[in-house]
Amino acid sequence: MKQLDFLPLRISILVVSDSRTEETDTSGKILTERLTEKGHILAEKCIVPDDIYQIRAVMSRWIIDPAVDIILSTGGTGLTGRDGTPEAVFPLFDKVIEGFGELFRQISYDEISTSTIQSRVTAGVANGTYIFCLPGSSGACRTGWDKILATQLDIRSRPCNFAELIPRLTEK
């Protein structure tokens, strides 16, 4: 089997927070560092408050932008009244990737025990763009990237990966 060349993906990061600024944001910085270290391209980074319409507006802009392959969000996946990232993105999904949240919580169990059940991590596809919604903690972002996304967004990972499916996501 022929070895594939690395394919850099264009990834946008959305930080969902009422309190973080560019200076105080650690989770978005971790994701930015990790994706660029792997050779991917940061398409754009944005910080928005915990407001489903602002989250949806930014994601919708990226979903229709052919220069964005992946959207990573961090924050707003908990249970409090202000946590609304899943509610913002569910109407945008063409398909939900149930296994992402299931696997994330399974991996997180080893790190934070039963507290992982409070996480509403989710993922899906919208208009050929992958969307992965991670918790706002820097530890959760490390877990999501290091233990799931780094390999799934690398076209060389076998037996299969998310990256190789990108050209086929909009098939009819």
Contact map, one row per residue, 1 for C-alpha under 8 A:
1110000000000000000000000000000000000000000000000000000000000000000000000000000000000000000000000000000000000000000000000000000000000000000000000000000000000000000000000000
1111000000000000000000000000000000000000000000000000000000000000000000000000000000000000000000000000000000000000000000000000000000000000000000000000000000000000000000000000
1111100000000000000000000000000000000000000000000000000000000000000000000000000000000000000000000000000000000000000000000000000000000000000000000000000000010000000000000000
0111110000000000000000000000000000000000000000000000000000000000000000000000000000000000000000000000000000000000000000000000000000000000000000000000000000110000000000000000
0011111000000000000000000000000000000000000000000000000000000000000000000000000000000000000000000000000000000000000000000000000000000000000000000000000000110000000000000000
0001111100000000000000000000000000000000000000000000000000000000000000000000000000000000000000000000000000000000000000000000000000000000000000000000000001110000000000000000
0000111110000000000000000000000000000001000000000000000000000000000000000000000000000000000000000000000000000000000000000000000000000000000000000000000001100000000000000000
0000011111000000000000000000000000000011100000000000000000000000000000000000000000000000000000000000000000000000000000000000000000000000000000000000000000000000000000000000
0000001111100000000000000000000000000001100000000000000000000000000011000000000000000000000000000000000000000000000000000000000000000000000000000000000010000000001000000000
0000000111110000000000000000000000000001111000000000000000000000001111000000000000000000000000000000000000000000000000000000000000000000000000000000000000000000000000000000
0000000011111000000000000000000000100001111100000000000000000000000111110000000000000000000000000000000000000000000000000000000000000000000000000000000000000000000000000000
0000000001111100000000000000000000000000011110000000000000000100000101110000000000000000000000000000000000000000000000000000000000000000000000000000000000000000000000000000
0000000000111110000000000001001100000000010111000000000000000000000000111100000000000000000000000000000000000000000000000000000000000000000000000000000000000000000000000000
0000000000011111000000000001000000000000000011110000000000000000000000111100000000000000000000000000000000000000000000000000000000000000000000000000000000000000000000000000
0000000000001111100000000011000000000000000011110000000000000000000000001110000000000000000000000000000000000000000000000000000000000001000000000000000000000000000000000000
0000000000000111110000000000000000000000000000111100001000000000000000001111000000001000000000000000000000000000000000000000000000000001000000000000000000000000000000000000
0000000000000011111100000000000000000000000000111100000000000000000000000011000000000000000000000000000000000000000000000000000000000000000000000000000000000000000000000000
0000000000000001111100000000000000000000000000011100000000000000000000000000000000000000000000000000000000000000000000000000000000000000000000000000000000000000000000000000
0000000000000000111110000000000000000000000000001000000000000000000000000000000000000000000000000000000000000000000000000000000000000000000000000000000000000000000000000000
0000000000000000111111111000000000000000000000100000000000000000000000000000000000000000000000000000000000000000000000000000000000000000000000000000000000000000000000000000
0000000000000000001111111000000000000000000000100000000000000000000000000000000000000000000000000000000000000000000000000000000000000000000000000000000000000000000000000000
0000000000000000000111111000000000000000000000100000000000000000000000000000000000000000000000000000000000000000000000000000000000000000000000000000000000000000000000000000
0000000000000000000111111000000000000000000000000000000000000000000000000000000000000000000000000000000000000000000000000000000000000000000000000000000000000000000000000000
0000000000000000000111111100000000000000000000000000000000000000000000000000000000000000000000000000000000000000000000000000000000000000000000000000000000000000000000000000
0000000000000000000111111111100000000000000000000000000000000000000000000000000000000000000000000000000000000000000000000000000000000000000000000000000000000000000000000000
0000000000000000000000011111110000000000000000000000000000000000000000000000000000000000000000000000000000000000000000000000000000000000010000000000000000000000000000000000
0000000000000010000000001111111000000000000000000000000000000000000000000100000000000000000000000000000000000000000000000000000000000001110010000000000000000000000000000000
0000000000001110000000001111111100000000000010000000000000000000000000000100000000000000000000000000000000000000000000000000000000000000000000000000000000000000000000000000
0000000000000000000000001111111110000000000000000000000000000000000000000000000000000000000000000000000000000000000000000000000000000000000000000000000000000000000000000000
0000000000000000000000000111111111000000000000000000000000000000000000000000000000000000000000000000000000000000000000000000000000000000010011000000000000000000000000000000
0000000000001000000000000011111111100000000000000000000000000000000000000000000000000000000000000000000000000000000000000000000000000000000011001000000000000000000000000000
0000000000001000000000000001111111110000010000000000000000000000000000000000000000000000000000000000000000000000000000000000000000000000000000000000000000000000000000000000
0000000000000000000000000000111111111000000000000000000000000000000000000000000000000000000000000000000000000000000000000000000000000000000000000000000000000000000000000000
0000000000000000000000000000011111111100000000000000000000000000000000000000000000000000000000000000000000000000000000000000000000000000000000001000000000000000000000000000
0000000000100000000000000000001111111111110000000000000000000000000000000000000000000000000000000000000000000000000000000000000000000000000000000000010000000000000000000000
0000000000000000000000000000000111111111110000000000000000000000000000000000000000000000000000000000000000000000000000000000000000000000000000000000000000000000000000000000
0000000000000000000000000000000011111111000000000000000000000000000000000000000000000000000000000000000000000000000000000000000000000000000000000000000000000000000000000000
0000000000000000000000000000000001111111000000000000000000000000000000000000000000000000000000000000000000000000000000000000000000000000000000000000010000000000000000000000
0000000100000000000000000000000000111111100000000000000000000000000000000000000000000000000000000000000000000000000000000000000000000000000000000000000000000000000000000000
0000001111100000000000000000000000111111110000000000000000000000000000000000000000000000000000000000000000000000000000000000000000000000000000000000000000000000000000000000
0000000111100000000000000000000000110011111000000000000000000000000000000000000000000000000000000000000000000000000000000000000000000000000000000000000000000000000000000000
0000000001111000000000000000000100110001111110000000000000000000000000000000000000000000000000000000000000000000000000000000000000000000000000000000000000000000000000000000
0000000001110000000000000000000000000000111110000000000000000000001100000000000000000000000000000000000000000000000000000000000000000000000000000000000000000000000000000000
0000000000111000000000000000000000000000011111000000000000000000000000000000000000000000000000000000000000000000000000000000000000000000000000000000000000000000000000000000
0000000000011110000000000001000000000000011111100000000000000000000000000000000000000000000000000000000000000000000000000000000000000000000000000000000000000000000000000000
0000000000001110000000000000000000000000000111110000000000000000000000000000000000000000000000000000000000000000000000000000000000000000000000000000000000000000000000000000
0000000000000111100111000000000000000000000011111000000000000000000000000000000000000000000000000000000000000000000000000000000000000000000000000000000000000000000000000000
0000000000000111110000000000000000000000000001111110011000000000000000000000000000000000000000000000000000000000000000000000000000000000000000000000000000000000000000000000
0000000000000001111000000000000000000000000000111110011000000000000000000000000000000000000000000000000000000000000000000000000000000000000000000000000000000000000000000000
0000000000000001110000000000000000000000000000011111011000000000000000000001000001111000000000000000000000000000000000000000000000000000000000000000000000000000000000000000
0000000000000000000000000000000000000000000000011111111000000000000000000000000001010000000000000000000000000000000000000000000000000000000000000000000000000000000000000000
0000000000000000000000000000000000000000000000000111111100000000000000000000000000011011000000000000000000000000000000000000000000000000000000000000000000000000000000000000
0000000000000000000000000000000000000000000000000011111110000000000000000000000000000001000000000000000000000000000000000000000000000000000000000000000000000000000000000000
0000000000000000000000000000000000000000000000011111111111000000000000000000000000000000000000000000000000000000000000000000000000000000000000000000000000000000000000000000
0000000000000001000000000000000000000000000000011111111111100000000000000000000000001001100000000000000000000000000000000000000000000000000000000000000000000000000000000000
0000000000000000000000000000000000000000000000000001111111110000000000000000000000000001100100000000000000000000000000000000000000000000000000000000000000000000000000000000
0000000000000000000000000000000000000000000000000000111111111000000000000000000000000000000000000000000000000000000000000000000000000000000000000000000000000000000000000000
0000000000000000000000000000000000000000000000000000011111111100000000000000000000000000000000000000000000000000000000000000000000000000000000000000000000000000000000000000
0000000000000000000000000000000000000000000000000000001111111110000000100000000000000000100000000000000000000000000000000000000000000000000000000000000000000000000000000000
0000000000000000000000000000000000000000000000000000000111111111000000000000000000000000000100000000000000000000000000000000000000000000000000000000000000000000000000000000
0000000000000000000000000000000000000000000000000000000011111111100000000000000000000000000000000000000000000000000000000000000000000000000000000000000000000000000000000000
0000000000010000000000000000000000000000000000000000000001111111100100100000000000000000000000000000000000000000000000000000000000000000000000000000000000000000000000000000
0000000000000000000000000000000000000000000000000000000000111111110100000000000000000000000000000000000000000000000000000000011110000000000000000000000000000000000000000000
0000000000000000000000000000000000000000000000000000000000011111110000000000000000000000000000000000000000000000000000000000001000000000000000000000000000000000000000000000
0000000000000000000000000000000000000000000000000000000000001111111100000000000000000000000000000000000000000000000000000000000000000000000000000000000000000000000000000000
0000000000000000000000000000000000000000000000000000000000000011111110000000000000000000000000000000000000000000000000000000000000000000000000000000000000000000000000000000
0000000001000000000000000000000000000000001000000000000000000000111110000000000000000000000000000000000000000000000000000000000000000000000000000000000000000000000000000000
0000000001110000000000000000000000000000001000000000000000000110111111100000000000000000000000000000000000000000000000000000000010000000000000000000000000000000000000000000
0000000011100000000000000000000000000000000000000000000000000000011111100000000000000000000000000000000000000000000000000000000111000000000000000000000000000000000001000000
0000000011110000000000000000000000000000000000000000000000000000000111110000000000000000000000000000000000000000000000000000000011110000000000000000000000000000000000000000
0000000000111100000000000000000000000000000000000000000000100100000111111000000000000000000000000000000000000000000000000000000011110000000000000000000000000000000000000000
0000000000111100000000000000000000000000000000000000000000000000000001111100000000000000000000000000000000000000000000000000000000111100000000000000000000000000000000000000
0000000000001111000000000000000000000000000000000000000000000000000000111110000000000000000000000000000000000000000000000000000000111100000000000000000000000000000000000000
0000000000001111000000000011000000000000000000000000000000000000000000011111100000000000000000000000000000000000000000000000000000001111100010000000000000000000000000000000
0000000000000011100000000000000000000000000000000000000000000000000000001111110000101000000000000000000000000000000000000000000000001111100000000000000000000000000000000000
0000000000000001100000000000000000000000000000000100000000000000000000000111110001111100000000000000000000000000000000000000000000000011000000000000000000000000000000000000
0000000000000000000000000000000000000000000000000000000000000000000000000111111000111100000000000000000000000000000000111000000000001111000000000000000000000000000000000000
0000000000000000000000000000000000000000000000000000000000000000000000000011111100100000000000000000000000000000000001110000000000000010000000000000000000000000000000000000
0000000000000000000000000000000000000000000000000000000000000000000000000000111110100000000000000000000000000000000001110000000000000000000000000000000000000000000000000000
0000000000000000000000000000000000000000000000000000000000000000000000000000011111100000000000000000000000000000000000000000000000000000000000000000000000000000000000000000
0000000000000000000000000000000000000000000000000000000000000000000000000000001111110000000000000000000000000000000000000000000000000000000000000000000000000000000000000000
0000000000000000000000000000000000000000000000000110000000000000000000000001000111110000000000000000000000000000000000000000000000000000000000000000000000000000000000000000
0000000000000000000000000000000000000000000000000100000000000000000000000011111111111000000000000000000000000000000000000000000000000000000000000000000000000000000000000000
0000000000000000000000000000000000000000000000000111000000000000000000000001100011111111000000000000000000000000000000000000000000000000000000000000000000000000000000000000
0000000000000001000000000000000000000000000000000101001000000000000000000011100000111111100000000000000000000000000000000000000000001000000000000000000000000000000000000000
0000000000000000000000000000000000000000000000000000000000000000000000000001100000011111110000000000000000000000000000011100000000001000000000000000000000000000000000000000
0000000000000000000000000000000000000000000000000001000000000000000000000000000000011111111000000000000000000000000000000000000000000000000000000000000000000000000000000000
0000000000000000000000000000000000000000000000000001101100000000000000000000000000011111111100000000000000000000000000000000000000000000000000000000000000000000000000000000
0000000000000000000000000000000000000000000000000000001100100000000000000000000000001111111110000000000000000000000000000000000000000000000000000000000000000000000000000000
0000000000000000000000000000000000000000000000000000000000000000000000000000000000000111111110000000000000000000000000000000000000000000000000000000000000000000000000000000
0000000000000000000000000000000000000000000000000000000000000000000000000000000000000011111110000000000000000000000000000000000000000000000000000000000000000000000000000000
0000000000000000000000000000000000000000000000000000000100010000000000000000000000000001111111000000000000000000000000000000010000000000000000000000000000000000000000000000
0000000000000000000000000000000000000000000000000000000000000000000000000000000000000000111111110000000000000000000000000001110000000000000000000000000000000000000000000000
0000000000000000000000000000000000000000000000000000000000000000000000000000000000000000000111110000000000000000000000000001111000000000000000000000000000000000000000000000
0000000000000000000000000000000000000000000000000000000000000000000000000000000000000000000011111000000000000000000000000001110000000000000000000000000000000000000000000000
0000000000000000000000000000000000000000000000000000000000000000000000000000000000000000000011111100000000000000000000000111100000000000000000000000000000000000000000000000
0000000000000000000000000000000000000000000000000000000000000000000000000000000000000000000000111111100000000000000000000111100000000000000000000000000000000000000000000000
0000000000000000000000000000000000000000000000000000000000000000000000000000000000000000000000011111110000000000000000000111000000000000000000000000000000000000000000000000
0000000000000000000000000000000000000000000000000000000000000000000000000000000000000000000000001111111000000000000000000000000000000000000000000000000000000000000000000000
0000000000000000000000000000000000000000000000000000000000000000000000000000000000000000000000001111111100000000000000001110000000000000000000000000000000000000000000000000
0000000000000000000000000000000000000000000000000000000000000000000000000000000000000000000000001111111110000000000000011110000000000000000000000000000000000000000000000000
0000000000000000000000000000000000000000000000000000000000000000000000000000000000000000000000000111111111000000000000000000000000000000000000000000000000000000000000000000
0000000000000000000000000000000000000000000000000000000000000000000000000000000000000000000000000011111111100000000000000000000000000000000000000000000000000000000000000000
0000000000000000000000000000000000000000000000000000000000000000000000000000000000000000000000000001111111110000000000001000000000000000000000110001000000000000000000000000
0000000000000000000000000000000000000000000000000000000000000000000000000000000000000000000000000000111111111000000110100000000000000000000000000000000000000000000000000000
0000000000000000000000000000000000000000000000000000000000000000000000000000000000000000000000000000011111111100000000000000000000000000000000000000000000000000000000000000
0000000000000000000000000000000000000000000000000000000000000000000000000000000000000000000000000000001111111110000000000000000000000000000000100010000000000000000000000000
0000000000000000000000000000000000000000000000000000000000000000000000000000000000000000000000000000000111111111100100000000000000000000000100100000000000000000000000000000
0000000000000000000000000000000000000000000000000000000000000000000000000000000000000000000000000000000011111111111100000000000000000000000000000000000000000000000000000000
0000000000000000000000000000000000000000000000000000000000000000000000000000000000000000000000000000000001111111100000000000000000000000000000000000000000000000000000000000
0000000000000000000000000000000000000000000000000000000000000000000000000000000000000000000000000000000000111111100000000000000000000000000000000000000000000000000000000000
0000000000000000000000000000000000000000000000000000000000000000000000000000000000000000000000000000000000011111111100000000000000000000000000000000000000000000000000000000
0000000000000000000000000000000000000000000000000000000000000000000000000000000000000000000000000000000000011111111100000000000000000000000000000000000000000000000000000000
0000000000000000000000000000000000000000000000000000000000000000000000000000000000000000000000000000000000001001111110000000000000000000000000000000000000000000000000000000
0000000000000000000000000000000000000000000000000000000000000000000000000000000000000000000000000000000000001001111111100000000000000000000000000000000000000000000000000000
0000000000000000000000000000000000000000000000000000000000000000000000000000000000000000000000000000000010011001111111100000000000000000000000000000000000000000000000000000
0000000000000000000000000000000000000000000000000000000000000000000000000000000000000000000000000000000010000000011111110000000000000000000000000000000000000000000000000000
0000000000000000000000000000000000000000000000000000000000000000000000000000011000000000000000000000000000000000001111110000000000000000000000000000000000000000000000000000
0000000000000000000000000000000000000000000000000000000000000000000000000000111000000000000000000000000010000000001111111000000000000010000000000000000000000000000000000000
0000000000000000000000000000000000000000000000000000000000000000000000000000111000000100000000000000100000000000000011111100000000000010000000000000000000000000000000000000
0000000000000000000000000000000000000000000000000000000000000000000000000000100000000100000000000001100100000000000000111110000000011110000000000000000000000000000000000000
0000000000000000000000000000000000000000000000000000000000000000000000000000000000000100000000011101100000000000000000011111000000011100000000000000000000000000000000000000
0000000000000000000000000000000000000000000000000000000000000000000000000000000000000000000000011101100000000000000000001111100001111000000000000000000000000000000000000000
0000000000000000000000000000000000000000000000000000000000000000000000000000000000000000000011111100000000000000000000000111110001110000000000000000000000000000000000000000
0000000000000000000000000000000000000000000000000000000000000000000000000000000000000000000011111000000000000000000000000011111111100000000000000000000000000000000000001000
0000000000000000000000000000000000000000000000000000000000000010000000000000000000000000000111100000000000000000000000000001111111100000000000000000000000000000000000000000
0000000000000000000000000000000000000000000000000000000000000011000000000000000000000000000001000000000000000000000000000000111110000000000000000000000000000000000000001100
0000000000000000000000000000000000000000000000000000000000000010000010000000000000000000000000000000000000000000000000000000111111000000000000000000000000000000000001011100
0000000000000000000000000000000000000000000000000000000000000010000111100000000000000000000000000000000000000000000000000000111111100000000000000000000000000000000001001000
0000000000000000000000000000000000000000000000000000000000000000000011100000000000000000000000000000000000000000000000000011110111110000000000000000000000000000000000000000
0000000000000000000000000000000000000000000000000000000000000000000001111000000000000000000000000000000000000000000000000011110011111000000000000000000000000000000000000000
0000000000000000000000000000000000000000000000000000000000000000000001111000000000000000000000000000000000000000000000001111000001111100000000000000000000000000000000000000
0000000000000000000000000000000000000000000000000000000000000000000000011110100000001100000000000000000000000000000000001110000000111110000000000000000000000000000000000000
0000000000000000000000000000000000000000000000000000000000000000000000011110100000000000000000000000000000000000000000001100000000011111000110010000000000000000000000000000
0000000000000000000000000000000000000000000000000000000000000000000000000111110000000000000000000000000000000000000000111000000000001111100110000000000000000000000000000000
0000000000000011000000000010000000000000000000000000000000000000000000000111100000000000000000000000000000000000000000000000000000000111110110000000000000000000000000000000
0000000000000000000000000010000000000000000000000000000000000000000000000110000000000000000000000000000000000000000000000000000000000011111110000000000000000000000000000000
0000000000000000000000000110010000000000000000000000000000000000000000000000000000000000000000000000000000000000000000000000000000000001111111000000000000000000000000000000
0000000000000000000000000000000000000000000000000000000000000000000000000000000000000000000000000000000000000000000000000000000000000000111111100000000000000000000000000000
0000000000000000000000000000000000000000000000000000000000000000000000000000000000000000000000000000000000010000000000000000000000000111111111110000000000000000000000000000
0000000000000000000000000010011000000000000000000000000000000000000000000100000000000000000000000000000000000000000000000000000000000111111111111000000000000000000000000000
0000000000000000000000000000011000000000000000000000000000000000000000000000000000000000000000000000000000000000000000000000000000000000011111111110000000000000000000000000
0000000000000000000000000000000000000000000000000000000000000000000000000000000000000000000000000000000100110000000000000000000000000000001111111111000000000000000000000000
0000000000000000000000000000000000000000000000000000000000000000000000000000000000000000000000000000000100000000000000000000000000000100000111111111100000000000000000000000
0000000000000000000000000000001001000000000000000000000000000000000000000000000000000000000000000000000000000000000000000000000000000000000011111111110000000000000000000000
0000000000000000000000000000000000000000000000000000000000000000000000000000000000000000000000000000000000000000000000000000000000000000000001111111111000000000000000000000
0000000000000000000000000000000000000000000000000000000000000000000000000000000000000000000000000000000000100000000000000000000000000000000001111111111000000000000000000000
0000000000000000000000000000000000000000000000000000000000000000000000000000000000000000000000000000000100000000000000000000000000000000000000111111111100000000000000000000
0000000000000000000000000000000000000000000000000000000000000000000000000000000000000000000000000000000000000000000000000000000000000000000000011111111110000000000000000000
0000000000000000000000000000000000100100000000000000000000000000000000000000000000000000000000000000000000000000000000000000000000000000000000001111111111000000000000000000
0000000000000000000000000000000000000000000000000000000000000000000000000000000000000000000000000000000000000000000000000000000000000000000000000111111111001000100000000000
0000000000000000000000000000000000000000000000000000000000000000000000000000000000000000000000000000000000000000000000000000000000000000000000000001111111101001111000000000
0000000010000000000000000000000000000000000000000000000000000000000000000000000000000000000000000000000000000000000000000000000000000000000000000000111111100000111000000000
0000011000000000000000000000000000000000000000000000000000000000000000000000000000000000000000000000000000000000000000000000000000000000000000000000011111111000111000000000
0001111000000000000000000000000000000000000000000000000000000000000000000000000000000000000000000000000000000000000000000000000000000000000000000000000111111001111100000000
0011110000000000000000000000000000000000000000000000000000000000000000000000000000000000000000000000000000000000000000000000000000000000000000000000000001111100000000000000
0000000000000000000000000000000000000000000000000000000000000000000000000000000000000000000000000000000000000000000000000000000000000000000000000000001101111111100000000000
0000000000000000000000000000000000000000000000000000000000000000000000000000000000000000000000000000000000000000000000000000000000000000000000000000000000011111100000000000
0000000000000000000000000000000000000000000000000000000000000000000000000000000000000000000000000000000000000000000000000000000000000000000000000000000000001111100000000000
0000000000000000000000000000000000000000000000000000000000000000000000000000000000000000000000000000000000000000000000000000000000000000000000000000000100101111110100000000
0000000000000000000000000000000000000000000000000000000000000000000000000000000000000000000000000000000000000000000000000000000000000000000000000000001111101111111110000000
0000000000000000000000000000000000000000000000000000000000000000000000000000000000000000000000000000000000000000000000000000000000000000000000000000000111100001111111000000
0000000010000000000000000000000000000000000000000000000000000000000000000000000000000000000000000000000000000000000000000000000000000000000000000000000111100000111111000000
0000000000000000000000000000000000000000000000000000000000000000000000000000000000000000000000000000000000000000000000000000000000000000000000000000000000100001111111100000
0000000000000000000000000000000000000000000000000000000000000000000000000000000000000000000000000000000000000000000000000000000000000000000000000000000000000000111111111000
0000000000000000000000000000000000000000000000000000000000000000000010000000000000000000000000000000000000000000000000000000000110000000000000000000000000000000011111111000
0000000000000000000000000000000000000000000000000000000000000000000000000000000000000000000000000000000000000000000000000000000000000000000000000000000000000000000111111100
0000000000000000000000000000000000000000000000000000000000000000000000000000000000000000000000000000000000000000000000000000000100000000000000000000000000000000000011111110
0000000000000000000000000000000000000000000000000000000000000000000000000000000000000000000000000000000000000000000000000000101110000000000000000000000000000000000011111110
0000000000000000000000000000000000000000000000000000000000000000000000000000000000000000000000000000000000000000000000000000001100000000000000000000000000000000000000111111
0000000000000000000000000000000000000000000000000000000000000000000000000000000000000000000000000000000000000000000000000000000000000000000000000000000000000000000000011111
0000000000000000000000000000000000000000000000000000000000000000000000000000000000000000000000000000000000000000000000000000000000000000000000000000000000000000000000000111
